[in-house]
Amino acid sequence: MEDYQRGLIGQMAARLDLYDSGEVSLPKLVDDLRGLFDAADPHELSVRDSFQWLWADLDAESELRTEPWAPPGLADDAHLSGILHGLRSWVTSVTEATHPSSA
């Protein structure tokens, strides 16, 4: 993965901080994370798959909170917290991964 890709993925941590502080909504966070990931365009299948699983889970939890079709009570705060923790861990693992040539 190139440094610029790691930098874009690293910006996800700042977006998560903005959500935690209440400065951005959950739907905005979902969109921002997807946008940063798409801009980074990592080619490693493991990176793509792991993000997609986490992001899809976050998107689904967001929909349970914002879509009119979602029955009240289905959103799960503990599940959301776990997803957000997983995303932070994912960002850290991707941005701190060693370059293949230095391993």
C-alpha positions in Angstrom: 0.0 0.0 0.0 1.3 3.5 -0.9 1.8 6.2 1.7 -0.9 8.4 0.2 -3.4 5.5 0.6 -2.4 5.1 4.3 -2.8 8.8 4.7 -6.4 8.8 3.4 -7.3 5.8 5.5 -5.6 7.5 8.5 -8.0 10.4 8.0 -10.8 8.1 9.0 -9.7 8.3 12.6 -10.4 12.1 12.5 -13.9 11.4 11.1 -14.5 8.9 13.9 -13.4 11.6 16.4 -15.9 14.1 14.8 -18.7 11.6 15.2 -17.7 10.9 18.9 -17.8 14.6 19.6 -21.2 15.0 18.0 -19.9 17.3 15.2 -21.1 14.9 12.5 -24.1 12.6 12.3 -23.9 8.9 11.8 -25.1 9.0 8.2 -22.4 11.6 7.5 -19.8 9.4 9.1 -20.9 6.5 7.0 -20.6 8.6 3.8 -17.2 10.1 4.8 -15.6 6.7 5.6 -16.8 5.3 2.3 -15.5 8.3 0.4 -12.1 8.1 2.0 -11.8 4.4 1.4 -12.9 4.8 -2.2 -10.3 7.7 -2.7 -7.6 5.5 -1.2 -8.5 2.6 -3.5 -6.4 0.0 -1.8 -5.8 -3.1 -3.9 -5.0 -5.6 -1.2 -8.0 -7.9 -1.0 -7.7 -8.4 2.8 -7.8 -4.7 3.3 -10.8 -4.2 1.0 -12.7 -7.1 2.5 -12.1 -6.2 6.1 -13.2 -2.6 5.5 -16.3 -3.7 3.5 -17.5 -6.0 6.4 -17.1 -3.2 9.0 -18.5 -0.5 6.8 -21.5 -2.5 5.7 -22.3 -3.3 9.4 -22.0 0.5 10.2 -24.2 1.4 7.2 -26.9 -1.1 8.3 -26.8 0.2 11.9 -27.1 3.7 10.6 -30.1 2.8 8.5 -31.8 1.3 11.6 -31.5 4.7 13.2 -32.5 6.9 10.2 -34.8 5.1 7.8 -38.5 5.4 8.1 -38.9 1.6 7.4 -36.9 0.7 10.4 -39.1 -0.3 13.4 -38.2 1.4 16.6 -36.0 -0.5 19.0 -33.9 -2.4 16.4 -30.9 -0.1 16.7 -28.4 -1.4 19.1 -26.0 1.1 20.9 -23.7 -1.7 22.1 -23.4 -3.1 18.5 -22.7 0.4 17.2 -20.0 0.9 19.8 -18.4 -2.4 18.8 -18.5 -1.4 15.1 -16.9 1.9 15.8 -14.2 0.3 18.0 -13.6 -2.2 15.2 -13.2 0.6 12.6 -10.7 2.4 14.8 -8.7 -0.8 15.2 -8.8 -1.4 11.5 -7.6 2.1 10.7 -4.7 1.6 13.2 -3.7 -1.8 11.8 -3.8 -0.6 8.2 -1.9 2.7 8.8 0.7 1.0 11.0 1.3 -2.0 8.8 4.9 -2.4 7.6 5.8 -2.0 4.0 6.3 -5.3 2.3 9.9 -4.3 1.5 10.7 -3.6 5.1 9.3 -6.8 6.6 
